[in-house]
Amino acid sequence: MTPTKPRLFLVVLATTVASQNGVVAAGDPVRNFRTRPSAEQRLLPVVDHPIPVQIALVFGARILDYVFNLCEGRIDFLERLSDNLLMIIISYLDIDDIASLSFTSHRFSKLCMSDRLWEPIVEAANEITPAMKALAQDHSWRQTFFTKKLQLRKKKRISENRAGNQ
């Protein structure tokens, strides 16, 4: 007989938010929970706290916020994606959209500022020189991108001024 661990489950349906105790075999992978109801299966444990407080105590404040948003019909699909998948999606955005996305949450800010995102953007926009690589190691690929962009704008302005003066 395999050892079992008591687990608490939060079930969010279209009409009900419930928590139940269940028993999960210790060898079962997390993705394939096969629960067998325990002797004490019920809606939330009988405590003097309201249901939201119980959910926050057991599952944490992030899950409580997520459950509230689900109940109100606000589902944030991006927040549940892995960082690797988000990086692929973000890499298809324009620079302005990346800047806007970076203001939406702390997690997106970290992703939008990361070198994992900006190195391919710099490589696609410019030919990478050893000096650029050194600058990126000292600062960041994002800063290197915008430094290069400002240099190109300055050169363009100078050439336009020369053409206008002739």
N, C-alpha and C positions, 0 to 999 in steps of 0.2 A: 504494500500500500504506500503510495507516494505521500509525503508530508503536505499538509495544506496550510495556507496562511489566510487569516481573515482579512478581507479587503472591503473598503467602503466604496460604493459606486454612486455616481451622480448621473441621473437619467434626465435628459431634457427633451421633452416631446412638445408637439405643437400646443397641447392643452395642459401639460403637467410638468412640473419640475419636482423630481423626487430623488431621494437618496435611499440606498438600501445596502444592507450588509450582505455580503455574499462570500462564498468560499471559493478560492481559486487554487488549483493544484500548483504546487511550487514550480514544477517544470514547464508549465504553460508559458509560451512567449507572451509578452505584454500585448501585442497586437491582436492576439486571438484569445481573448478572455472567454472562457466558457464557465459561466457562473452556475453554481448550484445554490439555490436559496438556503440560507442557514435557518436555524430554528427561530431566529429573531428577525425575520424579514419584515420590514415595515417602511413607512414613509420616513421621515427623518427621526433620529433618536429622540426620545422624550426627554427634553431638557427645558429649562425655563426661558430659553432664548428663542426669539423669532427665527424663522427659517433662514433669512439672509445671513444672520449672525452665525448660525450653525455652519452654513456653507463656507463662509469666510474663515471660520476657525479650522475646519477640516481641510478644505481645498485651497484656501488662500484668496487674497483680495483680487488677483488677476482673473481667476476663474469666476469669482462672483460678478465682476464687471462684465465678463464675457457672457455669463448666463443672463444678466439683465439686458444686455444688448440683443441677445438672441430672442428673448421674450418680447422685446420692442420691435423686432423685425430688422434690426441693424446687424448684419453679418459682415464681418471684416475678414474676407478671404485672404488678403495679403498678409495679415498679421500671423496667420497660422502656417504660412509657407516657410520652408527652410531657408537659411541664409544663402546657400548655393543657388537655389532656384530663383530667389529674389535678385541676386546679382546678375543672373542671365537676363531677367526681365528688365531690370534697371539699365542694363547696358544698351538696350534698344531705345531708350528715351533721349530726347534732346537735352542739351545742357540746361536750358531754362526749366524744363520739367524735373530734372534731377535736383536742381536748386529748390524748387517748390516742394518736392517730395522730402527733402532733407529737413524741412520744418514741421512735418506732420507728427513725428514721434522720435524719441531718443534712439530707438533701434534703427529707423530709417536714416537718421542723421549719421550714425556710425557707419552704416553701409554706404551712404552716398559720399562720405569723406574718405573711404578706405582706398588704399593703394591697389587692392585687387580690382576695383572698378576703373580707376583712372589710368593705370599702366596700359591696358589695351586701347583706351581712348587716345592717349598720347601717341602710341605706336601707330594707330590708324590715321591720325591727323598729320604726323610729321615723320621725317626720317630721324631715327634716334642716333644721336652722336654720343661719344664717350663723355663729353662735357654735360650733356643732358642727363645721362645716367648718374653721374656724380652729383649733380644738383638734386635729382630725385632721391638719392640716398641720403643727402644732407637734409632735405626738406620733405617733400612728398611729390608724388606723381601729379596730384591735383594742382599743386602750386606751380609745378613745372609747366603744366598745360596752359595755365592762365598767364604765366610769365611769357611763354612763347607767343601766345595770342596777342598780348599787349605789345611785344616787340614787332610783330607783323603789322599791327595797326599803326604803330609809330612810323615804320618804314613806308607804309602806304600813304600816310599823311604827308611825309616828306616828299615822296615822289609826286604826289598831286600838287603840292605847293610849287615844286620845281617846274612842273608842266604848266601850271597857271601863270608863273612868272615869265615864261618864255614866249 
